[in-house]
Amino acid sequence: MYQEIQHFKADFFKALAHPLRIRILEVLAEGDKNVNEIQTILSSEGSAVSQQLAVLRSKNVVRGIKDGTSVIYSLTDPLIKDLLIVAKQIFDNHLINAISMLENIKNQ
Protein backbone atom coordinates (compact mmCIF):
# COMPACT_ATOMS: atom_id res chain seq x y z
CA MET A 1 0.00 0.00 0.00
CA TYR A 2 2.77 2.45 0.94
CA GLN A 3 4.52 1.88 -2.41
CA GLU A 4 1.26 2.59 -4.24
CA ILE A 5 1.02 5.95 -2.52
CA GLN A 6 4.66 6.74 -3.38
CA HIS A 7 4.03 5.84 -7.03
CA PHE A 8 0.87 7.96 -7.09
CA LYS A 9 2.78 10.93 -5.66
CA ALA A 10 5.63 10.49 -8.14
CA ASP A 11 3.22 10.31 -11.11
CA PHE A 12 1.26 13.26 -9.79
CA PHE A 13 4.36 15.44 -9.45
CA LYS A 14 5.57 14.33 -12.89
CA ALA A 15 2.30 15.66 -14.27
CA LEU A 16 3.09 19.02 -12.66
CA ALA A 17 6.70 19.07 -13.87
CA HIS A 18 6.30 21.58 -16.69
CA PRO A 19 5.95 25.38 -16.41
CA LEU A 20 3.06 25.57 -18.90
CA ARG A 21 1.15 22.83 -17.07
CA ILE A 22 1.60 24.72 -13.79
CA ARG A 23 0.36 27.91 -15.44
CA ILE A 24 -2.66 26.06 -16.87
CA LEU A 25 -3.47 24.78 -13.38
CA GLU A 26 -3.17 28.30 -11.98
CA VAL A 27 -5.63 29.52 -14.62
CA LEU A 28 -8.05 26.67 -13.89
CA ALA A 29 -7.75 27.36 -10.15
CA GLU A 30 -9.54 30.64 -10.95
CA GLY A 31 -12.41 28.76 -12.61
CA ASP A 32 -13.36 26.40 -15.43
CA LYS A 33 -12.24 27.40 -18.91
CA ASN A 34 -12.22 26.10 -22.47
CA VAL A 35 -9.02 25.78 -24.53
CA ASN A 36 -9.52 29.12 -26.30
CA GLU A 37 -9.92 30.95 -22.99
CA ILE A 38 -6.79 29.28 -21.59
CA GLN A 39 -4.83 30.12 -24.75
CA THR A 40 -5.91 33.76 -24.59
CA ILE A 41 -5.01 34.14 -20.93
CA LEU A 42 -1.62 32.48 -21.44
CA SER A 43 -0.92 34.06 -24.83
CA SER A 44 0.11 30.61 -26.00
CA GLU A 45 -0.58 28.64 -29.15
CA GLY A 46 -3.40 26.13 -29.10
CA SER A 47 -1.31 23.09 -29.89
CA ALA A 48 0.97 23.69 -26.88
CA VAL A 49 -1.98 24.21 -24.52
CA SER A 50 -3.85 21.20 -25.92
CA GLN A 51 -0.77 19.01 -25.60
CA GLN A 52 -0.24 19.98 -21.96
CA LEU A 53 -3.94 19.58 -21.16
CA ALA A 54 -3.73 16.05 -22.59
CA VAL A 55 -0.90 15.24 -20.16
CA LEU A 56 -2.87 16.68 -17.24
CA ARG A 57 -5.98 14.74 -18.30
CA SER A 58 -4.05 11.47 -18.63
CA LYS A 59 -2.80 11.89 -15.04
CA ASN A 60 -6.31 12.78 -13.83
CA VAL A 61 -5.26 16.27 -12.70
CA VAL A 62 -7.84 18.02 -14.89
CA ARG A 63 -11.04 16.86 -16.52
CA GLY A 64 -12.72 17.98 -19.68
CA ILE A 65 -16.47 18.05 -20.14
CA LYS A 66 -17.92 18.44 -23.62
CA ASP A 67 -20.09 21.54 -24.01
CA GLY A 68 -21.39 21.74 -27.55
CA THR A 69 -18.38 22.03 -29.82
CA SER A 70 -15.92 22.92 -27.07
CA VAL A 71 -14.55 21.21 -23.97
CA ILE A 72 -14.64 22.91 -20.58
CA TYR A 73 -11.66 22.06 -18.39
CA SER A 74 -11.58 22.04 -14.61
CA LEU A 75 -9.38 20.79 -11.79
CA THR A 76 -10.26 17.27 -10.66
CA ASP A 77 -9.64 18.18 -7.03
CA PRO A 78 -9.95 21.61 -5.41
CA LEU A 79 -6.92 20.79 -3.22
CA ILE A 80 -4.73 21.31 -6.30
CA LYS A 81 -5.33 25.04 -5.84
CA ASP A 82 -4.06 24.75 -2.24
CA LEU A 83 -1.01 22.82 -3.46
CA LEU A 84 -0.15 25.64 -5.87
CA ILE A 85 -0.47 28.17 -3.03
CA VAL A 86 1.81 26.09 -0.79
CA ALA A 87 4.36 25.73 -3.62
CA LYS A 88 4.39 29.54 -3.97
CA GLN A 89 4.89 29.91 -0.21
CA ILE A 90 7.83 27.47 -0.33
CA PHE A 91 9.31 29.50 -3.20
CA ASP A 92 8.87 32.70 -1.18
CA ASN A 93 10.61 31.09 1.83
CA HIS A 94 13.55 30.03 -0.34
CA LEU A 95 13.74 33.52 -1.80
CA ILE A 96 13.71 35.10 1.66
CA ASN A 97 16.49 32.73 2.78
CA ALA A 98 18.58 33.52 -0.31
CA ILE A 99 18.15 37.28 0.21
CA SER A 100 19.09 36.90 3.87
CA MET A 101 22.24 34.93 2.98
CA LEU A 102 23.19 37.53 0.37
CA GLU A 103 22.77 40.35 2.90
CA ASN A 104 24.93 38.44 5.39
CA ILE A 105 27.66 38.01 2.77
CA LYS A 106 27.55 41.72 1.87
CA ASN A 107 27.82 42.73 5.53
CA GLN A 108 30.90 40.61 6.22
C-alpha positions in Angstrom: 0.0 0.0 0.0 2.8 2.4 0.9 4.5 1.9 -2.4 1.3 2.6 -4.2 1.0 6.0 -2.5 4.7 6.7 -3.4 4.0 5.8 -7.0 0.9 8.0 -7.1 2.8 10.9 -5.7 5.6 10.5 -8.1 3.2 10.3 -11.1 1.3 13.3 -9.8 4.4 15.4 -9.4 5.6 14.3 -12.9 2.3 15.7 -14.3 3.1 19.0 -12.7 6.7 19.1 -13.9 6.3 21.6 -16.7 6.0 25.4 -16.4 3.1 25.6 -18.9 1.1 22.8 -17.1 1.6 24.7 -13.8 0.4 27.9 -15.4 -2.7 26.1 -16.9 -3.5 24.8 -13.4 -3.2 28.3 -12.0 -5.6 29.5 -14.6 -8.0 26.7 -13.9 -7.8 27.4 -10.2 -9.5 30.6 -10.9 -12.4 28.8 -12.6 -13.4 26.4 -15.4 -12.2 27.4 -18.9 -12.2 26.1 -22.5 -9.0 25.8 -24.5 -9.5 29.1 -26.3 -9.9 31.0 -23.0 -6.8 29.3 -21.6 -4.8 30.1 -24.7 -5.9 33.8 -24.6 -5.0 34.1 -20.9 -1.6 32.5 -21.4 -0.9 34.1 -24.8 0.1 30.6 -26.0 -0.6 28.6 -29.1 -3.4 26.1 -29.1 -1.3 23.1 -29.9 1.0 23.7 -26.9 -2.0 24.2 -24.5 -3.9 21.2 -25.9 -0.8 19.0 -25.6 -0.2 20.0 -22.0 -3.9 19.6 -21.2 -3.7 16.0 -22.6 -0.9 15.2 -20.2 -2.9 16.7 -17.2 -6.0 14.7 -18.3 -4.0 11.5 -18.6 -2.8 11.9 -15.0 -6.3 12.8 -13.8 -5.3 16.3 -12.7 -7.8 18.0 -14.9 -11.0 16.9 -16.5 -12.7 18.0 -19.7 -16.5 18.0 -20.1 -17.9 18.4 -23.6 -20.1 21.5 -24.0 -21.4 21.7 -27.5 -18.4 22.0 -29.8 -15.9 22.9 -27.1 -14.6 21.2 -24.0 -14.6 22.9 -20.6 -11.7 22.1 -18.4 -11.6 22.0 -14.6 -9.4 20.8 -11.8 -10.3 17.3 -10.7 -9.6 18.2 -7.0 -9.9 21.6 -5.4 -6.9 20.8 -3.2 -4.7 21.3 -6.3 -5.3 25.0 -5.8 -4.1 24.7 -2.2 -1.0 22.8 -3.5 -0.2 25.6 -5.9 -0.5 28.2 -3.0 1.8 26.1 -0.8 4.4 25.7 -3.6 4.4 29.5 -4.0 4.9 29.9 -0.2 7.8 27.5 -0.3 9.3 29.5 -3.2 8.9 32.7 -1.2 10.6 31.1 1.8 13.5 30.0 -0.3 13.7 33.5 -1.8 13.7 35.1 1.7 16.5 32.7 2.8 18.6 33.5 -0.3 18.2 37.3 0.2 19.1 36.9 3.9 22.2 34.9 3.0 23.2 37.5 0.4 22.8 40.4 2.9 24.9 38.4 5.4 27.7 38.0 2.8 27.6 41.7 1.9 27.8 42.7 5.5 30.9 40.6 6.2 
